[in-house]
Amino acid sequence: LKLQFLYFIDTLTNINMLSKAAVFFALLGCAAAQDPPQGWLGYATGTNPAGAGRITRAEAKWKVLDDPKTGGCFYSPWFGVETSDNLNLFQPVNPWVGHGWEMYIEYFQWWPTWNENTKNEVVQPGDILHGVVVFDESKQEYSANHTNLRTGHTIQKTIPVQKDGANFKEYTIMYVVFEKVCTFCSQYPPNNIVTFYDIVLEYEGKAVAPHWTTAYVDDKCNNRAHVVNSSAISITWNA
């Protein structure tokens, strides 16, 4: 039943990974309440070691992976920033869409459910992507740039910070994630590793060495996140 639902959702257009998960659980009558949801494989969580403050800048680079031996699945490595209640996620993503690689920026809000994507752009294996997310306190907005360093092309998106009652929410978490469960391990890239590097995380305008933890939700193909150092996270799997 799950695979049938996931196959159906994968055939829909203009719907991202997290919204697919939300639709899936809604169809089952048990919608997930917050991140991290089912569908996340290995992931790392970065937070302020001082324990307080809003993220004012987050950025990372990574290389577009090789094409998998077997197509037909939808998944993505990505990083993003998240509110402290794990209900609002803003992320530069790099999905394999079953037949090629793309890049775009997406925003997902669990309540009330809302999703926005930029236009997608095709990228090639070996391209270096550079995602940057910056907070504008005066406007209570986050802006993201997602750049292909080979071509110089940049995608941009700005989102307002959602309010919780009278107060604006605070984005306090950085995630580095490999998302989406495939049927076969051969549907994942043969590189068996993606590394997010030159990671920058700032709270209230000051750079920090993030406190990193690693975990996984779905256990597929031994997909696991690893802390290389404070500014690099790798995710590995067995294709």
Disulfide bonds with the S-S distance in Angstrom:
Cys73-Cys182 2.09
Cys185-Cys221 2.01
